Amino acid sequence: MQAFLQQSHRLYQRLQHWLILSLAVALLTITLNPAVAQSESSAGNPIDGYPVVLDGTELFRVKQGIPGVASAQERANIVNTRLVQIANDESISLETIRVEEEKSGSVVLAGDTVLFTVREVDRDSNESRQATAAKSAQTVQSAVAQYRHDRSAQQLVYGMSFTLISTIALVGFLVLVHWFVSRLLLRIKAAQRTRTLGFRVQNLQLLGSRATGYLLTGLAGLLRLILVLASFYLYIPFVLSQFPATRALGNSLLSGIVKRMNQTIAAFVEYLPNLVIVVLIGVFTRYIIQFVKLVVTELGRDDAYPWFYPEWVQPTNRLATVFLVIVACIVATPYMPGFNSPAFQGIGLFLGALFTLGSSSAVANAIAGIILIYTRAFHIGDIVQIGEIKGEVVEKSLFVTRLLTFRREVITIPNSSVLNSNLINFSAVSRIPGVPKIASRIREDSTKPREHKEYLLLHTTITLGYDVPWRTIHAVLIQAAEATLGVISEPPPFVLQTGLNDFNVSYELQAYTDRPELMPQIYSELHQNLQDHCNQAGIEILSPAYAALRDGNHSTIPAQYLSEDYTPPSFQIHDQNHHS
């Protein structure tokens, strides 16, 4: 029951909206129609005469007045008033409308009422006065007969029947439009959820699924509005034309609709040559794009041209497509409707000024994005460092680059900033075959063939005292690296002595990994293993410097790594003769 009430409430609200909309359309239609704005008696002029009208139908025109009595316009108004009185008086039969000849002219009467007098100056140029009067009387008789017929009970029943049928048809059409648009919106939302609404031109995606869904939803609502307005625009004049009191208004509205349709058709026919040119430009552009795609695809083959990389194929196709489409739009613009209109020119000036003043940074980012594409600085999924930001490349567009940091933060960097910053790519070395390991050349065996698989080289520095043999330190550091997850065994880790400092020696541990995306975890575990293995080997980590009196001080090695019988050495003082 509650669902029924909710549905009824929604239907009532829609009916209210449609009623308000119909009234707005009626007012708009009447206001915009020039035929309704003027009265029937004001359509004449002194040259063409003033019309005599009955029920919206012009019978004839009065061109001459009676000197000293009435002007031509006043005569026409008097005849109009008498005709309406005669037409509404059912006691005056049509047979009593006749012509009687008098000295002043031919008098047209209806019963005992004089309608008008036809004088010599009123006759048509090709007819006699009597013939003109007889013709006018016959015209009046036919008009009065039609006037009374239209207001008969039978015609009123017909008008009400046609109004009822048209109202039912209108409601049915509105319900059908609502059902169709609702089904269309449901399909759009379903396709939007499945992300299948992307708008593409060739391989270039112009709109994503969500944006396309919003656009189609708006267009569906606009289509519904247009159909509802059009239905009311036809319904209201049709209903008005069914009743005598509003027939003139309805007929004028219908004639206005027909006139606008004729103007639209004439304008379309006139525009057809330009439309053919626009279509030819579009077809020609399409075939040029297809040809360019074939050429670019051929350039991107692995064995064709070594200077053109395969990853350039897709961006080159997109750039070429955008460029050719822009050129085609520029060429087709003079053939667009309204090209020479002030509104079109004003819009063009506004867009030009907006692009010139507000798009400098956008153009800089777009140019930087193109440069980054063709310099092959990084790919999607690479681990890079841009300035102080380190992370995985998750998106590379024409304007921005997005990194997913190791802290799971997505950082958006404008391409112009990327181009102007130092960029370190930790993943690029794995894609470059045959590149020698610079740091490992001191350990390279020239008798073995060089492997073509490259890995990322991690390094960390530790400083230890001179009292520990360097060979022992090398072995311990390599063991710590081999025990770290993520460090590969081939090529093996190695150690470089990078400095003989005042208080210690600098040892740089080098280790390879094939998981650059795990660098923070690998470094953390590597440092932990360095502490554990140095402690197990009895090596004190005195970094960067440690000043102490060894005699009498406890060892810095943690207690769990010392022997059970360890005791701190006693403090000793010797004289010059080495006596305690």
Secondary structure, DSSP 4 states (H G I P E B T S, - for coil): -HHHHHHHHHHHHHHHHHHHHHHHHHHHHHHH-HHHHS-GGGS-BTTTBEEEEETTEEEEEE---BTTTB-HHHHHHHHHHHHHHHHH-TTS-GGGEEEEE-SS-EEEEETTEEEEEE-GGGS-TTS-HHHHHHHHHHHHHHHHHHHHHHTSHHHHHHHHHHHHHHHHHHHHHHHHHHHHHHHHHHHHHHHHHTT---EEETTEEEE-HHHHHHHHHHHHHHHHHHHHHHHHHHHHHHHHTTSHHHHHHHHHHHHHHHHHHHHHHHHHHHHHHHHHHHHHHHHHHHHHHHHHHHHHHHHTSTTT-TTS-GGGHHHHHHHHHHHHHHHHHHHHGGGSTTTTSHHHHHHHHHHHHHHHHH-HHHHHHHHHHHHHHHHT---TT-EEEETTEEEEEEEE-SSEEEEEETTS-EEEEEHHHHHTS-EEESSGGGGSTT---GGGGGG--TTSPPPS---EEEEEEEEE-TTS-HHHHHHHHHHHHHTSTTB-SSSPPEEEEEEE-SS-EEEEEEEEES-GGGHHHHHHHHHHHHHHHHHHTT-----S-----STT---SS-GGGS-TT--PPPP----TT---
